[in-house]
Amino acid sequence: KFREKLGMAGGVLEASDFSAVPADAVMASVSKADLGMFDRMIDAAEQQAAPVQQQLDAFKAHTGVDLRADILRTLGGTVTYYMSDSTGGGNVGSLVGLMSFKDRPRFMEAHAKLVKVANDLLGQTPDIGKYARLSAWTESGVELVSLRLSGLPMPLEITYAATEKWLIAGVTPQATLAAALQAGGKGDKGLFANESVLKLARSQKLSSFSFIDTARMMRPGYPVLSM
């Protein structure tokens, strides 16, 4: 009875959910998830006289995008995040997150509107606009969008991609591209190639699964752990 209020989705993870994670992941979380909790939070705020819906209506008037209908309700089902060698060395720079689509066409239509509005606003703000820009590009058949911070001493280039099933985001373009190729079946055999994961995950019906390669994570942390 608490599942819905806590935003915990029902359903069982499938093998295809695990295959989106590369076999060389050093940590991973794969879970069924429901974004309906945000809808309920907005409704609860409205009941307490918070002008949330008024602000959402103003946002829609400015952008043409209904955040609840066009974004929140078009995403969800399965949520995954991981770090791996495939996406950049197994450290924080290799971190990527994936969320499955419920209605990809509607999300992509809203996405195009938001990117245009964002770039228009950046173009009207010289102090920021000459440094920051959302740029669309294609590599290996994957369509990606990067937040490029030209001229700033910040090596991060937040990048996301929309495959047929997943919205994928990473802290570097290389990580996001590698994750998109993995999710599209152009990577390795997936997390089930790890025997310990395979034995546990296939032996029962799971709605959530978390994994850490303890031996791998211990090595770089051993000096601190010893202290």
C-alpha positions, 0 to 999 in steps of 0.5 A: 500500500506504500508503493504508489506513494513512495513512487515505487513502480511495479513490474519485473526487470527484463533481460533487455534492461540489464543488457543496456549496462556493459559487462565491465560496469564497476557499479550499476543500478537498474530499477523499475520507476514511476515518475507519477510521484511528481504529478502527485507532489504538484497536486499536493502543493496546489492543495496547500495553495502553492502557485505551482500550476500557475508557474507551469502554465506560464512556462507553457505559454512561454515555451509551448511545452507542458512539463507535466504532459510533455515531459513527466508523463512521457518518461519512466518505466525503467531507470538505470545508472552506472559507471564502467570502463566502456564509458570512461575508466570506471570512475565518476567521469564514466557515470551515465544515466538512462530512463526509458520512454513512455511516449518518445514522439511526444517527448521529442517534439517538446524537446525540440521546442525547449532546445530552441527556446534555450538557445534563443535565450542564450543568444540574447544574453551575451555574457553567457551566450558566447560561452554556453550553447546547446549543440546537436551532433551525430556520431555512429548513427547516434543523435546527441545534444551537448551543453558546450561551455566554450572558453570556460575552464570546465572540462565537462560537456554534459551530453544526452541522447535519445535512442528508441527506448532510452533517454541517456545522459552522461557527464562527457560526450564519449560516455554518452555515446558509448552508453547509447551504442551499448543500449542499441546492441552495439556494445558488449554482451551486457551485465549478464556477462558477469557470472555473479550478476547472472546467477543472482538476477536470473534466479528471481523476479526483481523490480530493482537491482544494484551491483558494485564490483567490490574488489575493483572499487577497493583497489583505488580506495585501499590507502584511505581505507587503511587509514 
